[in-house]
């Protein structure tokens, strides 16, 4: 994972925390001073620490700090963000299960011991309660699939810090994590993004967006299917990528959008958080210097290996938002395609393709796929230009995005694996 919130401000406070810990010599320096930091200098004795900077309702700065897991047998230390579970219940479950598992192992019933261990892990997962930015308080199993979650999911710094900030209704500005102590795999006082193993699914669920990159100028997100890019008409269509970015990043301009994906299309979106960044990105899209590609599943077997589709089309004003082929009044759309493979899908064979659009017309890839003068194979799950079976989504995903950073001039490249 990359940093999921702008890191610069939090790094200043994190370095201050590093100095404070080194000076005080105790992790619980605001409390009983019974947990010396010397233990973190032993081999593999370190831990991740996190700092989150936010504003309260009076626009005053609030700094939260957290540590991952437990230290000296506790997850609750004065001055640090508390765990997202009731620690007394947590320990009670562990103590009871430990006795049962030891007894089973002593009797040579290792398979039953493993089953008991999995049962206990699930019970511990269900103790977690997270305050989210958009959906109130949620159990861990309401946010992610706990059957796939490793032990310790929910104990890392990032989800704890975010949950506490949202519980207090703070406006989060910046967050970082850093390692403190000794380890072969990590370096003390070095900043790291949230871990891939435990946080890659949980942190986006708590935040309401999967953030691939963010700094003071831009944010790149991975939009889910069946979700709007920009607000629609009516109160029921206000929840979208733009509104969530504005809530997630308080300093974002009112309209950071520079391009959009259809509601049913998933994948990469870049937004400009400042007026200058938004303008720069918009110009890049207008001048077609931004490079994009999509992965799609076509309903049928495509014979050609690659090619270019050039097809003019326009809005059907009597059947919005449907687009129709029109050689006279239509605007030409140009799409390169490449057949990746033919694969089984449900009771038939379908074709996985990569689309590289050279223009950016509304529904361009969907029309170019389905129309008889295009590929004549609609994208699976396209209810407008094909058909959608029960439980299907539109099998179209924006998988790569390349543009120039508005401030640094650096070429930025992002990839997102198609979730189908």
Secondary structure, DSSP 4 states (H G I P E B T S, - for coil): ---SS--HHHHHHHHHHHHHHHHH-BTTTTTT--SBGGGGGSTT--EEEEEEEEE-TTS-EEEEEEESS-BTTBS--TTSPPPSS-HHHHHHHHHHHHHHHHHHHHTT-HHHHHHHHHHHHHHHHTT-EEE-SSS-EEEHHHHS-TTSPPTTTT-SHHHHHHHHHHHTT-EEEEEEEEEES--SSS-TT-EEPPPHHHHTTHHHHHHTS-EEEE-SSEEEEEEPSS--SS--SSGGG--SHHHHHHHHSTTS-S--BS----TT-EEEEEEESSHHHHHHHHHHHHTT--EEEEEEEESS----SEEEEEEEEEE-TTSTT-EEE-TTTPEEEEEEEEEEEEEEETTEEEEEEEEEESS--TTHHHHHHHSTTTTS-PBTT-TTTS---TT----EEEEEEEEE-TTT--EEEEE-----
